[in-house]
Amino acid sequence: MPFKRIYLVLLLIISFGAKASMILIPMDESTQQNHLKAYGITYWALDKSYKVNWLLNYRGGSFLLPDAEEIRRECQIRGVSFEVISDSEANSILDDISSPSQNMENVVLEKAPKIAVYTPKGKQPWDDAVTLVLTYAEIPFTPIYDEEVLGDALLLYDWLHLHHEDFTGQYGKFFGMYRNAPWYIEQKKEAEALAAKLGYEKVSDEKLAVATKIRNFVIGGGFMFAMCSATDSFDIALSAEGVDICEPMFDGDASDPNYQSKIDYNNSFAFKDYILERNPMVYEFSDIDTTNKRAILPDNDYFTLMEYSAKWDPIPSMLCQNHTQLVKGFMGQTTAFYSDKVKSNVLVMGENKQTGEARYIHGTKGKGMFTYYGGHDPEDYQHRVGDAPTVLDLHPNSPGYRLILNNVLFPAARKKKLKT
């Protein structure tokens, strides 16, 4: 009997010891074989009601999860590198992170955010870098468009993405180059039909109504992430409320005389003092964007991520987590923002000081937050209409795409009392 009791106690100790472990998903450059899918694992774990620790500035912004067989299996299936560590090793890491001398922080992620992507019906995943990376990382999202937004569907979501969109009603300023292209003619016809269906005489009026709903979503506590032309066109649409900035080929009547003087920069989220591009033949909205005046070779095109105090500024620290501070640049209809056009209360989190460009910015509006990221596709330097889609299997460790996924996970931590 004594021997049996000893055997049972030993069995319990061994069994308990086997369970007393954690899974570390490292996010440094040398260890993680698929950074992008690692975010998908983290989201999946949150969706399964596991709590996740995001270890800011520890090995590239690693994730610490409870040890569970199904998490190990998912990592193996998706090709994500992980390490099983003991409870004592995990506690040692957390103790080290908590030290005042370390620029690191442990942020608990509690709930998988509900994600909506603003995109028209029939849009292909590769038309939008966020849709592309969410699909690749296996993070679920719901496509929504004007009808859903105007029908208050945004109330169902925590996070909204806007990409290659024109909220000014000028059809992306594609008129000069593509006015005779079948796709342009068809898209214009579809936009006009949708506006009429929703009760608006002009596409510009309908898009302003959509932009206003999105603004209210952010003010009410939502998180908005925008890339490419959705960034400046959204701000311009809000600042031009009640002002006709569209030329006749866009809306059938003349624009307001001296409309520039009527622009209200107070209504913009991020930008100030910009001059609108009046010529309908020019593929540009305003002088916010740097695309047409850039004088930098592709091989030299990089931007630097800012470094923040993880303990005192956890929000920008989360949004800038990466395995490198130097990120390859990429172009888009809106490539980057002139730094002097960015409002002083908006954080510039990524910039190219040489060219005076802000590439990655973040701000607060009401109870919510927004992030603007210039460019179209982080792994396609100069994406053009009709180009082949990016294959993310070739770029599983993309620093540029990691910035998008930082924003996807960020709302999971919003319920925690953050210092900023």
C-alpha positions, -999 to 999 in steps of 0.1 A, spaced: 0 0 0 27 26 9 44 19 -25 11 24 -43 5 57 -24 40 69 -33 34 59 -70 1 78 -71 16 109 -55 45 108 -80 20 103 -109 0 134 -97 32 154 -94 43 144 -129 9 150 -143 7 185 -127 42 193 -138 32 184 -174 3 209 -173 23 236 -156 37 250 -188 31 278 -213 35 282 -251 57 310 -262 53 322 -298 85 341 -305 84 370 -329 120 378 -334 137 376 -368 158 345 -363 133 322 -346 98 327 -361 93 311 -395 59 326 -401 53 360 -384 20 366 -402 3 333 -393 14 338 -357 -11 366 -354 -37 342 -368 -29 317 -340 -32 345 -314 -65 356 -328 -77 320 -329 -67 314 -293 -86 346 -282 -116 334 -302 -114 301 -282 -115 322 -250 -78 317 -241 -61 347 -225 -30 358 -244 -1 379 -231 14 402 -257 50 407 -246 59 441 -260 95 445 -271 104 410 -259 119 390 -288 101 411 -314 67 413 -296 62 377 -287 29 360 -275 26 339 -244 -4 315 -244 -15 287 -221 -2 253 -230 -30 233 -247 -28 204 -271 -51 222 -296 -29 253 -297 2 232 -303 -16 214 -331 -28 247 -347 8 260 -346 21 229 -363 -7 229 -390 -1 266 -398 37 264 -397 41 288 -368 72 284 -346 65 279 -309 84 269 -277 69 251 -247 83 266 -216 77 258 -179 56 279 -156 88 290 -138 104 300 -171 73 320 -180 72 337 -146 109 346 -150 102 362 -184 73 382 -169 94 393 -139 121 404 -163 96 423 -184 81 440 -153 115 454 -142 115 492 -144 149 490 -162 135 471 -192 116 489 -220 91 460 -222 55 455 -210 31 426 -207 -3 434 -222 -32 409 -216 -54 404 -247 -88 393 -236 -113 391 -265 -110 386 -302 -122 418 -319 -150 417 -344 -136 429 -378 -152 445 -407 -136 454 -440 -152 481 -461 -150 468 -496 -174 467 -526 -191 435 -537 -169 414 -560 -136 429 -549 -108 404 -551 -87 397 -519 -55 410 -536 -71 444 -543 -66 451 -507 -35 443 -486 -56 440 -454 -81 415 -469 -51 396 -483 -33 393 -450 -64 386 -430 -72 357 -454 -36 345 -452 -34 346 -414 -69 329 -412 -84 358 -392 -122 360 -399 -137 393 -411 -170 405 -426 -170 425 -458 -194 455 -456 -201 484 -479 -223 515 -481 -257 498 -475 -244 481 -443 -227 513 -431 -257 535 -436 -278 508 -420 -258 511 -388 -241 477 -391 -209 492 -377 -224 489 -343 -216 452 -345 -179 456 -350 -148 467 -330 -125 473 -359 -130 487 -394 -107 488 -423 -108 512 -453 -84 507 -482 -83 518 -519 -114 540 -516 -124 575 -526 -149 592 -502 -149 625 -522 -170 611 -551 -143 616 -578 -139 579 -586 -103 577 -574 -93 606 -597 -88 579 -624 -105 600 -650 -74 613 -667 -58 578 -673 -87 554 -674 -119 572 -684 -123 550 -715 -115 518 -697 -144 494 -694 -138 488 -657 -138 525 -649 -171 531 -668 -187 501 -651 -175 512 -616 -188 547 -622 -222 533 -633 -224 510 -603 -216 538 -579 -242 561 -594 -268 533 -592 -260 525 -556 -262 562 -546 -296 565 -563 -308 533 -546 -299 548 -513 -317 580 -520 -288 603 -530 -286 625 -561 -248 624 -562 -222 598 -554 -203 625 -535 -233 631 -512 -237 594 -506 -200 589 -498 -200 618 -474 -229 602 -456 -209 570 -454 -178 589 -441 -199 606 -415 -212 572 -402 -176 560 -400 -166 591 -382 -193 586 -357 -183 549 -353 -148 561 -343 -161 589 -320 -183 563 -303 -153 541 -294 -145 521 -326 -111 516 -341 -105 525 -378 -75 515 -399 -70 530 -433 -45 526 -461 -37 541 -495 -63 566 -508 -88 559 -480 -66 580 -457 -66 614 -474 -99 610 -493 -117 603 -460 -103 634 -443 -109 655 -474 -146 644 -477 -152 653 -440 -135 687 -444 -155 695 -475 -189 688 -460 -215 711 -477 -189 722 -504 -190 709 -540 -154 700 -548 -163 677 -578 -159 688 -614 -187 682 -640 -173 648 -653 -178 634 -617 -211 648 -607 -227 666 -636 -224 702 -624 -197 727 -617 -177 728 -585 -182 756 -560 -161 787 -569 -132 792 -545 -140 759 -528 -105 758 -512 -113 787 -489 -144 768 -476 -125 737 -465 -128 731 -427 -97 714 -415 -112 710 -380 -134 682 -395 -103 662 -406 -90 634 -384 -53 637 -392 -44 664 -417 -43 701 -418 -36 730 -442 -38 709 -474 -45 723 -508 -69 702 -530 -59 692 -565 -84 710 -587 -74 695 -621 -96 665 -628 -69 651 -652 -43 648 -623 -42 615 -605 -41 631 -570 -65 645 -544 -43 671 -527 -8 680 -515 -11 657 -485 4 628 -505 40 627 -516 37 603 -545 42 627 -575 71 646 -559 92 617 -545 128 615 -556 139 583 -540 151 551 -556 132 519 -548 163 502 -533 167 531 -509 130 535 -500 127 527 -463 110 542 -433 118 539 -396 95 529 -368 96 551 -337 105 536 -304 82 543 -274 82 535 -237 63 502 -236 53 509 -200 41 544 -204 30 544 -241 17 509 -246 -6 519 -275 20 530 -300 43 503 -287 17 477 -296 12 492 -330 49 493 -338 59 458 -327 82 442 -352 114 423 -357 130 453 -373 127 491 -370 135 496 -407 106 488 -430 108 487 -468 87 514 -484 60 508 -510 39 530 -532 2 535 -537 -22 561 -549 -15 577 -516 21 566 -508 29 588 -477 20 620 -461 40 652 -459 49 656 -422 39 693 -422 4 683 -432 -1 660 -401 -18 676 -372 3 681 -341 -20 659 -319 -14 629 -342 15 605 -335 39 598 -364 49 562 -357 68 556 -389 87 582 -410 114 589 -436 131 620 -422 152 624 -454 121 629 -475 99 646 -449 74 617 -451 51 603 -425 42 567 -434 24 554 -404 3 576 -381 -21 572 -352 -46 594 -334 -76 596 -311 -111 609 -321 -137 610 -293 -136 576 -275 -121 558 -305 -88 557 -324 -76 556 -360 -44 545 -377 -34 557 -413 -8 537 -432 4 551 -466 8 528 -496 -11 500 -512 8 467 -507 38 463 -484 53 435 -507 44 450 -541 65 482 -545 45 498 -572 12 480 -576 -6 489 -608 -41 482 -621 -41 446 -634 -9 435 -617 -7 399 -605 -17 394 -569 9 392 -541 15 356 -528 21 359 -491 36 325 -489 66 342 -504 66 369 -476 56 351 -443 79 374 -423 70 407 -439 76 437 -415 52 459 -435 24 434 -432 31 429 -395 21 466 -389 -13 458 -403 -17 428 -380 -6 448 -350 -36 470 -356 -59 440 -360 -50 426 -325 -48 460 -308 -85 463 -299 -83 430 -280 -64 450 -253 -87 481 -252 -106 471 -221 -74 471 -201 -68 505 -185 -40 518 -207 -17 547 -197 -23 566 -229 
